[in-house]
Amino acid sequence: MQSISLSRAKIQAPRFRGGLIEREDLEQHLGDALTNRRLVLLVAPAGYGKTAALSRQLQRLPAGCAVAWLTADEEDDLQRLLSHLIEALEPLDPPWRLAPEALFELVAQGRQREAASALLGALEATETANGVIVLDDLHAVADARVFEFLGHVLEGLPQNWTLAIATRVEPPLALGRWRARREIAEFDETALSFSRREVQDLWRHATGEDNPEQADRLLERTQGWVAGLSLSLEASRRLAATAPKGIWHNRRHLFEYLASEVLEQLPGELQAFLLRCSLLAELTVPRCEQISGNPCAARLLEDIERRRLFVSVLDSEELTMRLHDLFRDFLEERLRRLHPEEVPALLRLAARGETDPVRRTLMLVRAGAWDDAQQSVADATPDMLACDEGAQVIRIIEQFPADIQARSPFLAYTRGLCAWPHYQYGAVCAAMEHAAAGFDSLGQHGDAQRARAMQALAMFFCGRMEEARRLSQVVRARPMDLEIETLSELLDFWYEGHHGPVHGPGDHLAKVVDLLMQGGGAELWFRCMPRVNVFISRPGVSTQIRRLIHGARATLGDGHWSLHANANLMEAWLLLWQGRIAELEAQFQRTEEDSRWLGQPAGLRIRQLTPKIMYHLACDDRDAVRATRDAIVAHVAFLDHSSDMPHAVLNSVLTASAAIGDWPAVRMHLPAFEVAVGHDSPSVQLSIRTFEAQQALQEGRIGEALTALRELVTRSASLDSIFLDATVRTQLALAELADGSPTAAWRALEPLIERVTTSGNMGQILFMGVQVLTELSLAPWGSAASKEGSATLRHWVETARRFKAGSHERPRASAAQDAGLSARELEVLALLADGQSNKLIARALDLSPHTVKRHVARILDRLDLASRMQAAQWYRTRFGT
């Protein structure tokens, strides 16, 4: 049987031994506070029974009260605390409206208020009469962002929820506000200390004797301090009762007392076992056997519980205990004093059995095992990035000493991978260059190759295309594994897309997909997918994009939401390219849901808006084009301006503005486009010249437009991106017609007609707009145009007008589809209406709980409902069950 994970241990309320005496006053006041106050605050030094008081009172809450418990530790920052809080809430099936993992990115970007709002929305929609969130040992947290986040949570906490905090020091929250509103209940050491009557009851319970004098002496010495009382009764009553009064609040004296009166009274085997296991946060048989080397761990753990040696027991299928903080601190300090030479090896052993990457790495860092710690990060990163946990990876890296961070190629490479999904190509380039040099110095040339392949790609997207090409050729000259070869082919896809030949992108993308299908992980698929739609108009590229989508979806695992979002976005581009405009609305709804689920990341949001603006152009909805264009421009500020992303965004803005004849907007944005990163590539120069030629034609400078367009059409097919060649050919045809040359105009248009007729991909034509297509259809072609060609032009106009009028036929929908629900979502909803939890739904439908969570969010979004209860009622009303 496997031990429970760290996160499971952190989110379980400790279970204390039975037979504790009643503390009626404390329990009544604490019980009332937990159900009636916004904030319950237990502030007292160590050993005052804060955890025990909360744990015991939670068991006495009314039936149906929801509880989420989280024990904080010194390794918790805001992201890590959030991850455990999300898991603590999981049994309650909160209806998240965005991916819980997206909260990590929000807080990494400093958007604590938005993250808190997402959490509060889930709490408000959770079906419970009352709920309590407990944060135990919050004093261990040093990250100031945690308290900023908690401040936002407290401000918006639903009325039926309470936040309970146990800490040794008053937290930096706006407590004055809650005190003034009388929404806080506070319990300090005075409230938590045992009273005279309680000490007498405790003495009677522990000794079987009624001795008020001895109990009073004990109270005087301990001042009602719970840990002092416990130590006194567990060890020597005589010595404890006569010990100097100051011992209980002096750490050094207390540790000496624990050594002489507790530890040294134990059998030697148990002493050694406790000392070595003190490095573990939770004690289980397998982990204790591993770190202590004692095969009798099960017997010794039972002995520890029997002796009541300052442990709490967690609710688990196997025996799992947690040492009291004071006792564990004492044991670890004694271990380091008596056996300092053993500590590094013991920490390595503890790390070996640790499944949580943060704790595993930190154990190795504490052991000074720098190489193992760096390898631990490297091993964990691909899976964490695939699950959108890049912020967590950066947090792990930051735990290393500054000098290790500065020189480690492993950590540099990992930082570069974390920057890639955010299109921070300048950071990727610098990190990978550092990593490659470092790996070479270590003789790890394969890893250096991998870093250089990534460096070349990042360099390309920073506008250093020729330099990137040369570096890629250096990489290709040496042996390559699957990942390096995939990245090299991807760079060639981009390079030949910008420089030609015409078939280059399709050929290289085919190789990329072939390699990925040989065993590429989800993270590598995700690295390769973004933005390949730029060259969708090149021969063979749309076919490879279809393969890329299928392969990515086959690779999807639990929590791979960004990969899922990219597959949906690529699907939208395919539909747009093929002219399947009627299906785009539903696909855009999916991409909108993806963006919301991921917390509206700027890069994804812009990439989502780009096909939308093309869709609005195809429908000739000029107001929507302007609104979408302005939304795109507003997001540019969030992009890394060392990369080519702002240039790509400006290209969309200029293209859309020119297509609707908004020439003031073209003139406003064109200068920035002309100096953007990557502006010197042949394809970008072609785009700039096309905008200038369009503007000349619009202003009546026919000769100038003709000269430019006739030159451009000789290269527009081989350097085509999105719908550039179609734009050049239709604009040249209009210019030739204006110049009185229908034959030359048809010669420019004919290759486009043949290409669209052969492929059936109407998107590039619809994008030209009704006005341009109508002008071409009504032109005096005479004998220059064939009958078939003229009929094709008329068909294009009719198709474009149908989209403009919104009269295109849509697939007939069932009653369920009217609500926008898929068949799978209906299955999930039926089980939800039957009262089943996410875990039971997952088991019934052979899905992961992560996927069920996403389905529930979509159901609530599409039905415009707030809670699972409302969704269940909708289903019963609609289907009569």
Sequence and secondary structure as in RCSB ss.txt:
>XXXX:A:sequence
MQSISLSRAKIQAPRFRGGLIEREDLEQHLGDALTNRRLVLLVAPAGYGKTAALSRQLQRLPAGCAVAWLTADEE
DDLQRLLSHLIEALEPLDPPWRLAPEALFELVAQGRQREAASALLGALEATETANGVIVLDDLHAVADARVFEFL
GHVLEGLPQNWTLAIATRVEPPLALGRWRARREIAEFDETALSFSRREVQDLWRHATGEDNPEQADRLLERTQGW
VAGLSLSLEASRRLAATAPKGIWHNRRHLFEYLASEVLEQLPGELQAFLLRCSLLAELTVPRCEQISGNPCAARL
LEDIERRRLFVSVLDSEELTMRLHDLFRDFLEERLRRLHPEEVPALLRLAARGETDPVRRTLMLVRAGAWDDAQQ
SVADATPDMLACDEGAQVIRIIEQFPADIQARSPFLAYTRGLCAWPHYQYGAVCAAMEHAAAGFDSLGQHGDAQR
ARAMQALAMFFCGRMEEARRLSQVVRARPMDLEIETLSELLDFWYEGHHGPVHGPGDHLAKVVDLLMQGGGAELW
FRCMPRVNVFISRPGVSTQIRRLIHGARATLGDGHWSLHANANLMEAWLLLWQGRIAELEAQFQRTEEDSRWLGQ
PAGLRIRQLTPKIMYHLACDDRDAVRATRDAIVAHVAFLDHSSDMPHAVLNSVLTASAAIGDWPAVRMHLPAFEV
AVGHDSPSVQLSIRTFEAQQALQEGRIGEALTALRELVTRSASLDSIFLDATVRTQLALAELADGSPTAAWRALE
PLIERVTTSGNMGQILFMGVQVLTELSLAPWGSAASKEGSATLRHWVETARRFKAGSHERPRASAAQDAGLSARE
LEVLALLADGQSNKLIARALDLSPHTVKRHVARILDRLDLASRMQAAQWYRTRFGT
>XXXX:A:secstr
     HHHHHTS  B  S     HHHHHHHHHHHHH SEEEEE  TTS HHHHHHHHHTTS TT EEEEEE  TT
  HHHHHHHHHHHHGGG    SS TTHHHHHHHTT HHHHHHHHHHHHHHS  S EEEEEETGGG   HHHHHHH
HHHHHH  TTEEEEEEESS  SS HHHHHHTT EEEE HHHHS  HHHHHHHHHHHHS   HHHHHHHHHHHTT 
HHHHHHHHHS HHHHHHS GGGGG HHHHHHHHHHHTGGGS HHHHHHHHHHTT SSEEHHHHHHHH  TTHHHH
HHHHHHHT SEEEE SSS EEEE HHHHHHHHHHHHHH GGGHHHHHHHHHHT   HHHHHHHHHHTT HHHHHH
HHHHHHHHHHHTT HHHHHHHHTTS HHHHHH HHHHHHHHHHHGGGT HHHHHHHHHHHHHHHHHTT HHHHHH
HHHHHHHHHHHTT HHHHHHHHHHHHTS   HHHHHHHHHHHHHHHHHH  TTHHHHHHHHHHHHHTTT  HHHH
HHH TTGGGGTTSTTHHHHHHHHHHHHHHH  TT HHHHHHHHHHHHHHHHHHT HHHHHHHHHHHHHHHHHTT 
 HHHHHHHHHHHHHHHHHTT HHHHHHHHHHHHHHGGGS TTSSHHHHHHHHHHHHHHHTT HHHHHHHHHHHHT
STTTTSHHHHHHHHHHHHHHHHHTT HHHHHHHHHHHTTTTTTT  TTHHHHHHHHHHHHHHHTT HHHHHHHHH
HHHHHHHHH   HHHHTT HHHHHHHHTS  GGGS HHHHHHHHHHHHHHHHHHHT        HHHHTT  HHH
HHHHHHHHTT  HHHHHHHHT  HHHHHHHHHHHHHHHT SSHHHHHHHHHHHH  
